[in-house]
Amino acid sequence: MTRPELLQLFRSSASEIAEKDLSKVDEAGVIAELGIDSLELLEVIGSLERDLDVRIPDDQLVGIQTVGQLLNLVAGKLPA
């Protein structure tokens, strides 16, 4: 999966879960400033895990602040 595809998957999941238009969010977007609370973020991550068939341990989420940081983590879990 390409980076733009990952970003689009994040936008789609986050928009649906947070019930906000996040279609213009880029990788520099600070998750807390997007109006996504911690519970919604966990739901978004769960959605990405299901869609991509990956597992992201909770302890690896500590310190994730931007969309790009989250995508880096997710991309690192994808098979080569």
NORCORMO-V642736 format. One record per run of one state. SS is the DSSP state (H for helix, E for strand, C for the rest). FROM is the first residue (numbers start at 0). TO is the last residue. Records with the same first field share a line. If there is no record, write none. Layout:
SS: FROM-TO  FROM-TO
This chain:
C: 0-1  18-28  34-36  52-56  61-64  77-79
H: 2-17  30-33  37-51  57-60  66-76
E: 29-29  65-65
